[in-house]
C-alpha cells in the first residue's frame, strides 16, 4: 500500500480512537475525589491496538479536543480548567501511559500476556501522575492523595488492564488480518 494511503488510514483510525476514548470516558462510577471511568480502558485499548506512536497521538488528540471545550472528559466535561484541575494529572498521565503501553508491546510481542502486563504498567503510570498531581493541586497529604487517588483504583485498574489487553489483541489481530493495520514486524 502506498505510504500516503497507509498514513491517511492511520490518521483516520487515530481520530476514531480519540472519539472512542471520549465515549468510554462517559462510563462513570462516581467516587468522592476521582471517579472510576472507562477512559483508562479506552487508553489501554488504543495503545494495545495502535502501538506507541498512534496510540499516543489518539490520546493527544483526545486531550486537545477536551481542552478546546468539547465535553469529552468524564461526566461530559471539557475545557482547559479540567487539565489544570485536581484530576488533570490523570489526563496528562494518559500520554506516557499510551506511549509506554504501546512501546512495551512493540519491544516484546502483541500477545495477550504481554498486553496485560503492558496495560498494568500503563495503569501504574497514570495513577502515579494522577496521585502526584492530586496531592499538590488539592493540597493533600501523601497519605490522603494515595488513599483517594490511587488505592481505590488498583483492583479496578488491573481488571481494566486485563480487559484492554485481551480485547485489544483480539481487535488488533482482526484489523491486521483485514489489512486495516500494518502487520507486526517480527524481529529474529
C-alpha positions in Angstrom: 0.0 0.0 0.0 1.4 3.4 -0.9 2.8 5.4 2.1 0.4 8.3 1.9 -2.6 6.0 1.8 -1.4 4.0 4.8 -0.7 7.2 6.7 -4.2 8.6 5.9 -5.7 5.3 7.1 -3.7 5.5 10.4 -4.8 9.1 10.9 -8.4 8.2 10.5 -8.1 5.3 12.9 -6.2 7.5 15.4 -9.1 10.0 15.2 -11.6 7.2 15.7 -9.8 6.1 18.8 -9.8 9.7 20.2 -13.6 9.5 19.8 -13.7 6.1 21.4 -11.8 7.5 24.4 -14.3 10.3 24.7 -17.2 7.9 24.5 -15.9 5.5 27.1 -15.0 8.4 29.4 -18.7 8.9 29.9 -19.0 5.5 31.5 -18.5 6.7 35.1 -18.7 5.3 38.6 -18.6 8.4 40.9 -16.3 8.4 43.9 -15.5 11.3 46.3 -12.2 12.6 44.8 -11.7 10.9 41.5 -14.4 8.9 39.6 -13.8 5.5 38.0 -14.2 5.8 34.3 -13.9 3.9 31.0 -11.2 6.4 29.9 -8.3 4.2 31.1 -9.8 1.2 29.4 -10.0 3.2 26.2 -6.5 4.4 26.6 -5.3 0.8 27.1 -7.2 -0.3 24.0 -5.8 2.5 21.9 -2.2 1.7 22.9 -2.7 -2.1 22.6 -4.3 -1.8 19.1 -2.4 1.1 17.6 1.0 0.9 19.4 3.1 3.6 20.9 3.0 6.2 18.2 -0.6 6.2 17.0 -2.0 5.3 20.5 -0.2 8.3 21.9 -1.5 10.5 19.0 -5.0 9.4 19.8 -4.6 10.4 23.4 -3.1 13.8 22.5 -6.0 14.4 20.0 -8.5 13.5 22.7 -6.8 15.9 25.2 -6.8 18.7 22.6 -10.5 18.2 21.8 -11.3 18.2 25.5 -9.1 21.3 26.3 -10.9 23.1 23.5 -14.1 22.7 25.5 -15.8 19.8 23.8 -17.3 17.7 26.6 -15.3 14.5 26.1 -13.8 14.2 29.5 -15.5 12.2 32.3 -19.0 13.4 33.2 -19.4 15.3 29.9 -16.9 17.9 30.9 -14.3 19.8 28.9 -12.1 22.8 29.0 -8.6 23.6 29.9 -9.6 24.0 33.5 -10.1 20.2 33.7 -6.5 19.7 32.6 -5.2 22.0 35.3 -7.8 20.9 38.0 -7.3 18.2 40.6 -7.8 15.3 38.2 -5.6 16.8 35.5 -2.7 14.7 36.4 -4.6 11.6 35.2 -5.3 13.3 31.9 -1.7 14.4 31.4 -0.6 10.9 32.6 -2.5 9.3 29.8 0.1 10.5 27.3 3.0 8.5 28.8 0.6 5.7 29.6 -0.3 5.2 26.0 3.3 5.6 24.9 4.8 3.1 27.3 2.0 0.6 27.0 2.5 0.6 23.2 6.2 0.6 23.5 6.3 -2.5 25.7 4.2 -4.3 23.2 6.4 -3.2 20.3 9.5 -4.4 22.2 8.0 -7.7 23.2 5.1 -9.1 21.1 1.5 -8.2 20.5 0.2 -11.2 22.6 -2.4 -11.2 25.4 0.1 -11.9 28.3 2.4 -9.1 27.1 -0.6 -6.8 26.6 -1.9 -7.4 30.1 1.5 -6.6 31.6 1.9 -3.5 29.4 -1.5 -2.3 30.4 -0.8 -2.8 34.1 2.4 -0.8 33.7 0.3 1.9 31.9 -2.2 1.9 34.7 0.5 2.4 37.3 1.9 5.3 35.2 -1.5 7.0 35.0 -2.1 6.5 38.8 1.3 7.9 39.6 0.8 11.0 37.6 -2.7 11.5 38.9 -1.8 10.9 42.5 1.2 13.3 42.5 -0.9 16.0 40.7 -3.8 15.5 43.1 -1.6 15.8 46.1 -0.2 19.2 45.0 -3.3 20.7 43.4 -5.6 19.8 46.2 -3.0 20.4 49.0 -3.4 16.9 50.3 -1.0 14.8 52.4 0.7 11.9 50.6 -1.5 9.5 52.6 -4.7 11.3 51.6 -3.6 11.6 48.0 -2.7 7.9 47.8 -5.9 6.9 49.7 -8.1 9.0 47.4 -6.2 9.0 44.1 -4.6 5.6 43.8 -5.7 2.9 46.2 -9.4 2.7 45.1 -8.3 2.2 41.5 -5.7 -0.6 41.8 -8.1 -3.6 41.7 -10.3 -2.0 39.1 -7.2 -0.9 37.1 -5.9 -4.4 37.0 -9.3 -5.7 35.8 -9.4 -2.9 33.1 -5.8 -3.7 32.1 -6.7 -7.4 31.6 -9.8 -6.5 29.5 -7.8 -3.9 27.4 -5.0 -6.5 26.9 -7.3 -9.3 25.9 -9.8 -7.3 23.8 -7.1 -5.1 22.3 -5.1 -8.1 21.0 -8.3 -9.7 19.6 -9.2 -6.4 17.8 -5.6 -5.8 16.7 -5.4 -9.3 15.2 -8.6 -8.8 13.3 -7.5 -5.4 12.0 -4.2 -6.8 10.9 -5.9 -9.7 9.1 -8.2 -7.3 7.3 -5.2 -5.1 6.4 -6.6 -2.1 8.3 -3.4 -2.1 10.4 0.1 -2.9 9.2 1.4 -6.3 10.1 3.5 -6.6 13.3 7.2 -6.7 12.4 8.7 -9.8 14.0 12.4 -9.4 14.9 14.6 -12.5 14.8 
